[in-house]
């Protein structure tokens, strides 16, 4: 399991990278469910949004929660097969290092 944080405004772009890791784009309903559900989460209180994502390459379990109040980050926990740990770490690094904007012409949704 990998546990780390991402900027909250990078959530949709991060979900796009998760889709690439599993081998399929996330469906619109999955994006909407995740974006809406994280509003009622709190990592400190153990209130997490959890979503199983299956694709043609692999399966992962994604857990997301708001960090402590006043921050602009989400805590993410991802359970993936060993062959995908580096991909997950790269996606997290990108979501920590840059403010990403989803481009509707290149976004796989």
N, C-alpha and C positions, 0 to 999 in steps of 0.2 A: 504494500500500500504506500502511496505517495501522499503526503499531506503538506500543503503549502498555502500561499495566498495569491490572489490576483486582484487587479484594480476592478472595482465594480462596473465601471463603464466599458470594460473589455469583455464582459460576460458573453455577449452574443458572438463575438469573434472567437473567443475561447471555445465556445460550443461548436463552432465551425471546425476548429482544429480537432476537437474530440471526434467529430464525424469522420475526419480524414484518418484518424488513428484506428477506428474500428472498421473502416472500409465502406462507409455509406454516409451520405449527408443526413443530418437530422431532419426530421419532418417538421413542418411549420408548427404543428400542434405540440411537438416536443420543445421547441424554442419557447413558445408561448407559455407552456406549463412551467418550465424552469424559471423564466423571467418573472412570472407572476408569483410562483411559489416561494421564491427566495425572500420575498418581502416579509414573510411571517417567520423567518428563521432567526436563530441567535446561537452562535457557536458556544458561547459561554454557558448558555442554559441547556445545551444539548438538543436544540431544536434545529434539525437538518432537513433539507430537501434531498431525497435520494432517487436516482433514476438508473435503471439497468439499460445499457445500450448494446445492442447486438448488431454486428455488421458482417460483411463477407470475410473480413480478415481476423476479427477477434471480438470478444465480449469484454465490456468493462462495467464497473459500478462506479457511478459518479455521485458524490455527496457534496452539497454546497450549503454554506450558512454565512450569514452576515457576521463580520468580526464585531468587536466591542463597539458600543455606540460612539459616534463621533469620528469613526474612521470611514474611509471610502474604499474598503476592500472586502472581499469575500474569502473565507477559508474554503479550500477545496480538498477533498479526500478522494483519491481515485485508486481503485483496485483493478489492476490489469495483469495479463500474463507477463512473465519475465521479459519476453521479446519486445515489449512495448514501453518499458520503464523510461528509456532514453527519449522516446517520442513524447511521453507525458511531461518529462522534465523540460524538454525544449518548448512545448506549448505553454507551460507555466512561466518559463523564463521570458518568452515573448509577451505574455500577458502582464508581467511585472515590469518589463523594461520599456514598453512603448504604450502610448495611448492609441489604440487601434480603432479605425472606423470601418464598419462593414460596408463594402461596396456592392451595391445591388447588381452590378453587371458581372462581378466575379464571385459573389457569394453563392455557394452551391445550393442554397435553399431555393 
